[in-house]
Amino acid sequence: MIRFGIIGCGRISHRFMQGLKAVEGAELTAAWSRRAESVEHFVTQYGGKACASLDELLESDIDAVYIATLPDTHAFYSIAALNAGKHVLCEKPATVNLAQLDEVLRVAREKKLLFMEGMKPPFFPLYRKLKEYLETDPIGEVGYVRAGSSVADLSQDHPNFSYELIGGGIMQILPYEAFLALDWLGPMTDIQTMGRFSGKEVDMFAIIQAQHQGGYAQLYCGFDMHGKGDALIAGTLGHITIHKNWWNPAKATISYLDGRTVEIDEPYTAGGLNYETAHFCELIRNGQTESPIITHELSRGMMAMLDKARAQVGLRFEGE
């Protein structure tokens, strides 16, 4: 049994618990948040012990922590948990910048513990089935990825609009698109970004063109326009459309140069976070300290794209 402690009891932690209930051999043991009332409500709903402090959580009988806070605290809590001897599954983006991530990874290596960024798409049944199908019916060499999302209906008090909490489209949405580009095209070699702030302290819309070892990516992210949320992956023999919302993939269409069309439908259960959580638990059982799917180098590549995109639109956070 993998015993989890949760740091942060906001929106994403409830989605995590929806998934955790579907993961065999894993349970919630303890929870802590800076807001005591949210912890009490959380454990009343899901079980486990309500901890009065971070130290109490990290000293409790847990194997791993899931960090469900906003990105401003990801590095601090990850390092604290690793130093306490706990494995870490941390929400995306893993840290504020690459320098912070490298420090987290240094501590993980030193402590010989598992650190994994929570990047859910590759663990969904649709994404796995798509990759498996292409092994025998490929679309040729992939050279182009287009993906993005712009969500225009968030309330104005949403933390995605907060400078202090590391908001903005680049930090909150681009990690998904960066993953997709890196997964299909390999390491980034160049990037060009344009973005606007629309009266906020953080970017409200950005477009990114990236060159990778395998080709080109065109990506977008934002909070003041309504974007479609699908993804296109193009190769020499065909292209794939992962239908919206592509980061919670359930349906894909493969269109081949010879006129064939293949539809892949693979619904997901329990909200979708259960798949990455099950993978994380299996890594712990196998004594592994790095995911072969969300590798440390992949997380570094995603963070490097975010760093360079932010630099090009002129967004620096406190302390950078």
N, C-alpha and C positions, 0 to 999 in steps of 0.2 A: 504494500500500500504506500503510495506516494502522498505524503501529508503536506498540504499547501498552506502557506500564510499569505494573505493578501495585504498589500500596502496601497491604500486608497480605495474608497468605497463609492466612487462616482459612477457615471453612466457605463463605462466600459467594464467595470468590475461585475456588474449585473449580467452583462452579456457573457463574460467569462464563466460565471457560475451556471448560466444556462448550458454552456458547453461542458463544464466540469461534471455535471450530473450524468452526462452520457459517456464519460470516460471510465472504463473499467479499471479498478485498482488505484483510484485517486480520490482524495477527499479534502474538503476544507477543514482545517484544524484551528486556525486563528486569523483574526483580521485586525487591522489598525488603520486609522485615518486621523488627520489633524482635527477633524470635527467629530467629537465624541458621539453626538446624536446620530450621525450617519453610520458609525460602527455598530451601535446598539440596534438600529433598524436593520442593518445588513445581517448580523448574526441571528436576529429574531427570524428573519426570512429564510436564511440558508443554513444555520447551525454554526458550530465552531465557537471559539472563545473570543470575546471582545477584549482587546488589549488596550491598556491605558497609555502606553507609550511604545515608541519604536523599539526600544531596548527590550521591553517585555515580549513583543512579538518575536524578535530575533533570538531571544533566550528560550522560547517555547519549543515544544517537541515537534518541530517541522523539518521537512527535508528540503523544501524549496519555497521561494517567494515568487509571487506574480506581482509585478509592479504596474499598477493601474493608475498612477498619478499622471499629471501633465508633464510635458518634457522638461520643464525647468528643474525638476528634482530627480530625473531618471538616473543621472550619473551618481549623485549623492547616495540615493537609496541602493543602487546596484552595488556600489563599493562597500557600503555598510553591511549589506547582506552577505556578500562574498567574504568579507573579513570575519563575519560571524559563522562561517562554515556552511552557508546555504547556497544551493544552486539558484540561478536567477533566470526567469523568463520575464523580459521587460517589453512593454508596449513600444511601438514605433512612434517617432524616431527614437532610436536607442539612447541618444544623448542630444545635447544642443549642437555640438560640432565634433569634428574628427579628433581634435586633441583630447576632448573628454572621453570619447569612445576608446581611444588608444589606452588611456589610463585605466578604464574599466577592464579592458582585455588584458592589460598587464597584471592586474590584481587577480583576475580569473585564472591566468596561467600560473601565477605564483601559488595560488591556493589549490590548484588542480581541481577546479570546480567547473561545472557547466554554466556557461552564459549563452543565452540565445535571445535574439531580437524577435518580437512577436510580429511576423509577417505572414499573414494567413493564406493568401491565394494559392501558393504551390501545394498546399496540403488538402485542398478541396478535391472531392472525388472527380469533378469535371476536369480540373487541371491535370490531375494524374492520368485520367483516362485519355485525355487529348495527347499528352506526351507519349503514352504507350501506343496509341493508334498510329502516330506519325512514325514510329520506328519501322513499321512495315508498309506504310503508304505515305511517304514524306512529301512535303511541299518544296523540296529542294533546299538550297542554301538560303537561309533567312537573311535579308539585308535591310529590312525596314520595319519599324514598330511605330504605331500611332496610338496614343491612349491619353485619357484625361478625364477630369470631372470638375464641374463647377456647380456648387450647391448654393442656391440663392434664397433659401427659405429659413436660414438659421435666425434665431432670436438675437437681438443686438447685445444681449448680455452673455452670449455663448463664449466660452474661453478661447475659441478659435480666433476671436477678434482681439485678444489680449496680448500686448507687447510683453508684459511681465511674465506671462505664462507660456511664452514662446509660440504664439499663434501665427496666423497667416497661411496662405495657400501653399507656399513652398514647404513649410515645415509640417503641415497637417495633412496635405493631400499628395504632394509630389513623391513621398517615400514609396507609395504603391507603384506609381508610374516608373520611378527609377528602378525598382525591382524588376519590372517587366522588361524594360530595355536591357538591363544587365543580364537577365536570365536568357534572353534570346540572342543578344548581340555581343555579349562579352564586355570587357572593361571599356570604360569611357576614355577617349583620347582628346576630346575637345567639347566645349559647350558654349552656347550663345543664349542669353536670357534677356527677355524684355518683360517688365512688369510695372504695375501702377498700384498706388496706395489708396486712392479714393477717399482721402480725408482721414484714414486710419493710420496708426503707427506701424502696422504690418501690411504686407502685400495683400491686395484683394483679388488680383488676377495676374497671372504670369504665363507666358508661353516660353517653351524651352526647346531648342534644337540641339541635339547632342550627336557627336560622332563617336562611334564605338569601333572596336577592332573588327566587328562583323558587319557594320553598316551604320544606318542613321535612324534616329528616333525623333519624333515630333510629339511633344507632350504639353499639356496645359493643366492649370489648377486655379481654383478661385472660389470666391464666396459672394460675388455680386451679379453673376449671370447664371442662367440655367443651362448646364452642359449635359450631354447625352449619357456619358459614362460607359461607352463600349470601348473595345480595343481591336485594332487591326494588326496582324502579323503577316508580312508579305515575304514570300520566297520566290525562287526562280520557276517553280512548277505549280504554284498556287498560293492562295492566301487564306488566313483564318480570321473569322470575326468571332470574338468572344462577346456575347451580347450583354447589355447592361443588366445589373451593375457588374462589370467585369471583375472587380475585386472580391465579389461574392459569387464566383462563377457557377452557373448552373446549365448554360446552353452555349454551344459553339457551332458554327457552320464553317466547313472547309470547302472552298471552291477551287477546283483544279483547272489547270490550263487546258486539259483535254475535254472540258465541259462537265465533268462529274461534280456532284455536290454531295457531301456527307454531313449529316446532322448528328450531333452528339448531345444528348440530354442526360444529365446526371444531377438530380436534385440533391441538396444537402440537408442535413438534419441538425437540430439543437443549436441553431444560430451560426454554426460554422467554426467557432473557435475551438470546438472539441477536437478537431483534427490536428491542429498544431500542438494542442495540449497533450494529446495522446503520443505524438511524436516526441515531445519533450520528456515525457515520463519514460518512454522506452529508452531514450538516451541515458537517463539516469540509471536505469536498471542495468544497462550494458556497460556502465562505467565510462561513458564517453563525455568529453569536455567540450565538444563542438559539434554542431549539427552538420551533417554532410549536405544538407539542402540550404539552410540559411547559415552559410559559413561565416566565420568572422571576417574573412576578406570580402564577402558579398556585402555584409553590413558596412564595412569600411568604404566600399565602392558607392553604396547608396548615400552614405553621409558625405562623401566627397562631392557628389553631385549636388546635394543640398547646400553645402558650404559655398561652392562656386556659383550656384544660381543666386544665392542670397547676396553674395559679394557684387554680382553684376547688376542687381537692382538697388543696391545700397542699403541693405538691411543688416545691421549689426545689433546684437543683443548686449545687455548690460554685462560688463566684465570681459567682453571679447577684445 
